[in-house]
Amino acid sequence: MSFNDVRDIIEDEHQNLWIATWGGGLNYLDVTTNKFSRFTIPNNNIISLLKDGKKIWMATFGGGLSVFDIETKKVETYSFDEKDSKTISSNNLFSILKDSKGYLWIGTSGEGINRMNLKTREIERFENDENVKYKNITSIEEDDQKNIWFGSKNGIVKYDYSNKTFNTFTGLSGDFHINSSFKDDKGFLYF
């Protein structure tokens, strides 16, 4: 491997492993040959991975959002630009999730939540919502009713698609850690 500080691991359809490292970029383990491949991206501090067909989305800390094309090995990056409100709100990301409606949710370090339409690649910030503005979003899950749940450094927030609102659960306060959420096969969410 390129580096020993592993932040996330995902398995592809052939049981091969894609490994996010802090400082070493993206690694790939072919389980048939037991050999590693290394891919350098513009920012090699990868926090979270998401496989989407022939692409791997990467949340990086310091380099924004990157997408790696498995076939061409090319990387496309989406970065914060203070002069453009249609870019992500921060280059320091913690979490990503593709929901059932075709959106990519992006959790930032201190700049709240962003959402990308994966068909158009348009990015929406939720900067005007006081429930999520300036939050550290550490994890993201979708429940069986298609609501989106966010773990943060100061509690849990739910996005309700039916009324397009964010709600903070004050009884679920606390410091939730990066990539520390899970949805089980019965639909229970764990943070």
N, C-alpha and C positions, 0 to 999 in steps of 0.2 A: 504494500500500500504506500501511497505517497506521504501519508501522515497518520499518526496514531490517535489524534483527537477526533473521534467519530461523533457526529451530532445526529445523524438520521440514517436509516437503512430501509430500502424498499425492495421488494421482490418482483421480478417481471413474470410474464406468462410462462417462461421456461425455467423458473425457479433460480435464475441468475440474480445476483445482488448488485444494486446500485447503492453506493455508500457516499454520504456527505461528510466531508471533513472540515475542520476549522484549520485553515492554513494550507491544506493540500488539495483543494478542489474536489472534483468528482472522480470517484473510483468505481470500477466495474469488476465483479468477480464472475468469471465463467465457471460454473460448477462442474461442467463436463471435463474441462482441462485443468481446473483449479488454478488458473492464472488470472492475474490482475491486469487491467488496463487503466491508465490514468488520463484524465482530461482536464486541462487547465482552462479556466473560464476567467473573464475579466476581474472578478473578485473571488478568491479561493476560500473565503470564510462562509461556507454553506451551513445554514441552520436547519432547513427543512426541504424535503423532496416530495414531489407528486408526479406519478406517471400518468400520462394522458395520451393513450394510443402510442404513436411513435415519437412522442415528445416527453421530456422530463422537465417540469417546472422546478425552479430552485429559488428559495428565499435566502438571500445572502445578508450578511451584516456588513454594511459599508458599500455594497455594490448594487443594491436594489434587487429587482426581480429579473432572473434570467431563465431562458427556455433553451434546452439542449435538444437538437434534432438527432435522434438515434441513428438514422440512416445516413445523413450527410455529415454528421459530427460538427455542425455549425451551431453557434450560440448567438441568440438575440437577447439584448438587454433592455429593460425598461427602468429608467432612472428618474429620480426627482429633479425637477427643474423649477426653481422658485418663480420663474416668469410664466410658467405654463400650468394652470390649474387642472389640466387634463392628464398630468403625469401623476405617478404615485406620490404620496405625501411625505415619504422618507426613503432613504436608501438603506436604512437599518431595519431589516425585517426579521420577524420571529416565526411566523406561521403562515401556511397556505392551505386552502381546501377548495376542491371543485365540487360545487353542489349539483343537485339533480336537475336544476333549471339551466345549466350551462354557464354559470358564473364562476370565476375564480375569486375567492375571498382572500385578502391579504392583510395579515396582522403586523403592525409596525411596532417599533420601539419608541413610544412616546408621541406618536402622531396618529393614533387611532386606527380606523379600519378603512380599507379601500376595497373596491369590487371591480373586476374586469369582466366585460362581456367577451367571452372567448371567440365569438363569431366576428365581432367588429374590432376587438382589441381596445375598445374604449374603456377608460378608467374613470370610475366615480369615487370621489372622496366623500366622506360623511363628516365634514369639518363643522357643519352648523348644528350637529346634534350633541348637546351637552353630555349625554350619557356615554358617548364614546370618544369625544374630542380629547386629544392628548393622552389617551390610554396606551399602556403597554399591552398589546394583545399577544398572549403567549401560546394559545392553542385555539383550534376551531373545529367544531363538530356539527353535523346536520342530524336532526332527530327524525323519527319516522313520520312526523307530520310536516316535514320539509322546513322547519324552523332552523335557524342557524344560531349556534351557541358559541360564545367566546370566553375562554379563560383569560384572565388578565392579572396584572400585578396587584390589583386591588378589587377582586371580586369577579363575578360571572355576569355576563350580559347575554340577552336573547334578542335576536332579530326575528320579528314576526312578519312573514311575507304578506299575510292577508291584510294587515293595516300599515305595513311599511314603517314600523317603529322599532326602536331599540329600548329594551327595558332592563334596568339593573336590578339584581336580586340582592337587597341589602343583607338578608340573612345568610347569604353565601359569600361573605367577604373573606378576604385573606389573600395571600400571595401565592398565586398559581404559577407553576413553573413551565418553562418552554417545552413544547411537545409532550406535555404530560396530561393528555386527555385520551379517552377511548370510548367507543360505542360498541356494546356487546351485541350478540345475536338476538337478544330479547328486546333491544332498543334502549337499554339503560345507558346513560351517559355518565362517565367517570372523569373527574378532574382532580 
